[in-house]
């Protein structure tokens, strides 16, 4: 069966919104058809199983959270701390702009803890994204080693979780302060010595 790519994109975007707003329990073929204002049975024609829907959602969300080419072009001449700062500031801005997408990703990650088939699909996507960022960081000499890269990664994911699930809890300047600290310490040798 041929599928309309625009309708698929519309269904995925609607699924992101549903997942972010209602959680995994609120996302079904029926609720997706209703929220997307499409005929009953449309979602099941595009996503043959719930695992297929969740898998396509995971890819869709990761694509949405990637930096756009215009931004990458705008920082292509930067190096060192200036590049690192610009990249982290853009990442924070993207996650805030794509709040629904990041919350939907958190929902998928929680759902994967209870469904090994989804975990088997989701972990490679997350791992590949992490490895791509780590390789870029190493190639650009943004961090001294893997430990320092992971320290920055985990600090930012913690910031995103707090910022998106408890708005206003952190001081307004928390992201700027954290970015400055990550850039400053990422050039240091990790206390554990060089990573294997």
The 8 nearest C-alpha neighbors of each residue, nearest first, counted from 0:
[[1, 2, 44, 45, 3, 47, 46, 41],
 [2, 0, 3, 4, 45, 44, 7, 6],
 [1, 3, 4, 0, 45, 7, 6, 44],
 [2, 4, 6, 5, 7, 1, 8, 45],
 [5, 3, 7, 6, 2, 8, 9, 1],
 [6, 4, 8, 7, 3, 9, 10, 2],
 [5, 7, 9, 3, 8, 4, 10, 2],
 [6, 8, 4, 10, 9, 5, 11, 3],
 [7, 9, 5, 11, 6, 10, 12, 4],
 [10, 8, 6, 12, 7, 11, 13, 5],
 [9, 11, 13, 7, 8, 12, 14, 6],
 [12, 10, 14, 8, 13, 9, 7, 15],
 [11, 13, 15, 9, 14, 10, 8, 16],
 [12, 14, 10, 16, 11, 15, 35, 9],
 [13, 15, 11, 17, 12, 16, 18, 10],
 [16, 14, 12, 18, 13, 17, 103, 100],
 [15, 17, 13, 19, 14, 18, 20, 99],
 [18, 16, 14, 20, 21, 19, 15, 26],
 [17, 19, 22, 15, 103, 21, 16, 20],
 [18, 20, 103, 102, 16, 99, 17, 22],
 [19, 21, 17, 18, 22, 16, 99, 103],
 [22, 20, 25, 18, 17, 19, 23, 24],
 [23, 21, 18, 25, 24, 19, 20, 106],
 [22, 24, 25, 26, 18, 106, 21, 110],
 [25, 23, 22, 26, 21, 27, 18, 110],
 [26, 24, 21, 23, 22, 27, 17, 18],
 [25, 27, 23, 24, 18, 30, 17, 31],
 [28, 26, 30, 29, 31, 25, 24, 49],
 [27, 29, 31, 42, 30, 32, 43, 26],
 [28, 30, 32, 27, 31, 33, 39, 40],
 [31, 29, 33, 27, 32, 28, 34, 26],
 [30, 32, 28, 34, 29, 33, 35, 27],
 [33, 31, 29, 35, 37, 30, 34, 39],
 [34, 32, 36, 30, 31, 35, 29, 37],
 [33, 35, 31, 36, 32, 30, 13, 17],
 [34, 36, 32, 33, 37, 13, 31, 10],
 [37, 35, 33, 34, 32, 38, 31, 39],
 [36, 38, 32, 35, 41, 39, 33, 34],
 [39, 37, 41, 40, 32, 36, 33, 42],
 [38, 40, 41, 32, 37, 29, 33, 42],
 [39, 41, 43, 42, 38, 44, 32, 28],
 [40, 42, 44, 43, 39, 38, 32, 37],
 [43, 41, 45, 44, 28, 40, 46, 32],
 [42, 44, 46, 40, 45, 47, 41, 28],
 [45, 43, 41, 42, 46, 47, 40, 0],
 [46, 44, 42, 43, 47, 41, 7, 2],
 [47, 45, 43, 52, 51, 48, 44, 42],
 [46, 48, 43, 44, 51, 45, 49, 52],
 [49, 47, 51, 50, 46, 52, 43, 53],
 [48, 50, 52, 51, 53, 46, 47, 27],
 [49, 51, 53, 48, 52, 54, 117, 116],
 [50, 52, 54, 48, 49, 53, 46, 55],
 [53, 51, 49, 46, 55, 50, 54, 56],
 [52, 54, 56, 50, 51, 55, 49, 57],
 [55, 53, 51, 57, 56, 52, 50, 58],
 [54, 56, 58, 52, 57, 53, 59, 51],
 [55, 57, 59, 53, 54, 58, 60, 52],
 [56, 58, 54, 60, 55, 59, 53, 61],
 [59, 57, 55, 61, 56, 60, 62, 54],
 [60, 58, 56, 62, 57, 61, 55, 63],
 [61, 59, 63, 57, 62, 58, 100, 56],
 [62, 60, 64, 58, 63, 59, 57, 65],
 [61, 63, 59, 60, 65, 64, 58, 57],
 [64, 62, 60, 61, 65, 59, 100, 97],
 [63, 65, 61, 62, 60, 93, 66, 94],
 [66, 64, 62, 63, 67, 61, 93, 90],
 [67, 65, 64, 68, 70, 71, 90, 93],
 [66, 68, 69, 70, 65, 71, 72, 64],
 [67, 69, 71, 70, 72, 66, 73, 65],
 [70, 68, 72, 71, 67, 73, 66, 74],
 [69, 71, 73, 72, 68, 67, 74, 66],
 [72, 70, 68, 73, 74, 69, 75, 67],
 [71, 73, 69, 75, 70, 74, 68, 76],
 [72, 74, 70, 71, 75, 69, 76, 68],
 [75, 73, 77, 71, 76, 72, 70, 82],
 [74, 76, 72, 77, 73, 71, 78, 82],
 [75, 77, 74, 78, 73, 72, 82, 71],
 [78, 76, 82, 74, 75, 81, 79, 80],
 [77, 79, 82, 81, 80, 76, 139, 83],
 [78, 80, 82, 81, 141, 83, 140, 77],
 [79, 81, 83, 82, 84, 182, 78, 141],
 [82, 80, 84, 83, 79, 78, 77, 85],
 [83, 81, 78, 77, 85, 80, 84, 79],
 [82, 84, 80, 86, 81, 85, 141, 87],
 [85, 83, 81, 87, 82, 86, 80, 88],
 [84, 86, 82, 88, 83, 87, 89, 81],
 [87, 85, 89, 83, 84, 88, 82, 90],
 [86, 88, 90, 84, 89, 85, 83, 91],
 [89, 87, 85, 91, 90, 86, 84, 92],
 [90, 88, 92, 86, 87, 91, 93, 85],
 [89, 91, 87, 93, 92, 88, 86, 94],
 [90, 92, 88, 94, 89, 93, 95, 87],
 [91, 93, 89, 95, 90, 94, 96, 88],
 [94, 92, 96, 90, 95, 91, 97, 89],
 [93, 95, 97, 91, 96, 92, 98, 90],
 [96, 94, 98, 92, 93, 97, 91, 163],
 [95, 97, 93, 94, 98, 92, 99, 91],
 [96, 98, 94, 100, 95, 99, 93, 101],
 [99, 97, 95, 101, 100, 96, 94, 102],
 [100, 98, 102, 19, 101, 97, 103, 16],
 [99, 101, 103, 97, 98, 102, 60, 15],
 [100, 102, 104, 98, 103, 99, 105, 97],
 [101, 103, 105, 19, 99, 104, 100, 98],
 [104, 102, 19, 106, 100, 18, 101, 105],
 [103, 105, 101, 107, 106, 102, 108, 100],
 [104, 106, 102, 108, 103, 107, 109, 101],
 [107, 105, 103, 109, 104, 108, 110, 22],
 [108, 106, 110, 104, 105, 109, 111, 103],
 [107, 109, 105, 111, 110, 106, 104, 112],
 [110, 108, 106, 112, 111, 107, 105, 113],
 [109, 111, 107, 112, 108, 113, 106, 114],
 [112, 110, 118, 114, 108, 117, 113, 109],
 [113, 111, 110, 109, 114, 118, 108, 115],
 [112, 114, 111, 110, 115, 109, 118, 117],
 [113, 115, 111, 117, 116, 112, 118, 110],
 [114, 116, 118, 117, 119, 111, 113, 112],
 [117, 115, 119, 118, 114, 120, 50, 111],
 [118, 116, 111, 120, 119, 115, 114, 121],
 [117, 119, 111, 115, 121, 120, 116, 122],
 [118, 120, 116, 117, 121, 122, 115, 123],
 [121, 119, 117, 118, 122, 123, 54, 116],
 [120, 122, 118, 124, 123, 119, 117, 125],
 [121, 123, 125, 124, 118, 120, 126, 119],
 [124, 122, 126, 125, 121, 127, 120, 119],
 [125, 123, 127, 121, 122, 126, 128, 120],
 [126, 124, 122, 128, 123, 127, 129, 121],
 [125, 127, 123, 129, 128, 124, 122, 130],
 [128, 126, 130, 124, 129, 125, 123, 131],
 [129, 127, 131, 125, 126, 130, 124, 132],
 [128, 130, 126, 132, 127, 131, 133, 125],
 [131, 129, 133, 127, 132, 128, 134, 126],
 [130, 132, 128, 134, 129, 133, 127, 135],
 [133, 131, 135, 129, 130, 134, 136, 128],
 [132, 134, 130, 136, 135, 131, 129, 137],
 [135, 133, 137, 131, 136, 132, 130, 138],
 [134, 136, 138, 132, 137, 133, 139, 131],
 [137, 135, 133, 141, 139, 134, 138, 140],
 [136, 138, 140, 134, 135, 139, 133, 141],
 [137, 139, 135, 140, 136, 134, 141, 133],
 [138, 140, 136, 137, 141, 135, 79, 78],
 [141, 139, 137, 138, 142, 136, 143, 79],
 [142, 140, 136, 139, 79, 83, 137, 186],
 [143, 141, 185, 186, 140, 144, 148, 147],
 [142, 144, 186, 188, 187, 185, 147, 140],
 [145, 143, 147, 142, 146, 194, 193, 148],
 [144, 146, 148, 147, 194, 149, 143, 133],
 [147, 145, 149, 148, 144, 150, 189, 194],
 [146, 148, 150, 185, 145, 149, 144, 142],
 [147, 149, 145, 151, 146, 150, 142, 152],
 [150, 148, 152, 146, 151, 147, 153, 145],
 [149, 151, 147, 153, 148, 152, 154, 146],
 [150, 152, 154, 148, 149, 153, 181, 155],
 [153, 151, 149, 155, 154, 150, 148, 156],
 [154, 152, 156, 150, 155, 151, 149, 157],
 [153, 155, 151, 157, 152, 156, 150, 158],
 [156, 154, 158, 157, 152, 153, 159, 151],
 [155, 157, 159, 153, 158, 154, 160, 152],
 [158, 156, 160, 154, 155, 159, 153, 161],
 [157, 159, 155, 161, 156, 160, 162, 154],
 [160, 158, 156, 162, 157, 161, 163, 155],
 [159, 161, 157, 163, 158, 162, 164, 156],
 [162, 160, 158, 165, 164, 159, 163, 157],
 [161, 163, 159, 166, 160, 165, 158, 164],
 [164, 162, 160, 161, 166, 165, 159, 98],
 [163, 165, 161, 160, 162, 166, 102, 159],
 [164, 166, 161, 162, 168, 163, 167, 160],
 [167, 165, 162, 168, 163, 164, 161, 169],
 [166, 168, 169, 165, 170, 162, 171, 161],
 [167, 169, 166, 165, 170, 162, 161, 171],
 [168, 170, 167, 173, 171, 162, 161, 166],
 [171, 169, 173, 172, 168, 167, 174, 176],
 [170, 172, 173, 169, 167, 174, 175, 168],
 [171, 173, 175, 170, 174, 176, 169, 177],
 [174, 172, 176, 170, 175, 171, 177, 169],
 [173, 175, 177, 176, 172, 178, 158, 171],
 [176, 174, 178, 172, 177, 173, 179, 88],
 [177, 175, 173, 179, 174, 178, 172, 180],
 [176, 178, 180, 174, 179, 175, 173, 181],
 [177, 179, 181, 175, 180, 176, 174, 182],
 [180, 178, 176, 182, 177, 181, 183, 175],
 [179, 181, 177, 183, 178, 182, 184, 176],
 [182, 180, 178, 184, 183, 179, 151, 185],
 [181, 183, 179, 185, 180, 184, 178, 80],
 [184, 182, 180, 181, 185, 179, 186, 187],
 [183, 185, 187, 181, 186, 182, 180, 147],
 [186, 184, 142, 147, 182, 187, 181, 183],
 [185, 187, 143, 142, 184, 183, 188, 141],
 [188, 186, 184, 185, 143, 189, 147, 183],
 [187, 189, 143, 190, 192, 186, 144, 193],
 [188, 190, 192, 191, 147, 187, 146, 193],
 [191, 189, 192, 188, 193, 187, 146, 147],
 [190, 192, 189, 193, 194, 146, 188, 147],
 [191, 193, 189, 190, 194, 188, 144, 146],
 [192, 194, 144, 195, 191, 189, 188, 145],
 [195, 193, 145, 144, 146, 192, 191, 189],
 [194, 193, 145, 192, 144, 146, 191, 189]]
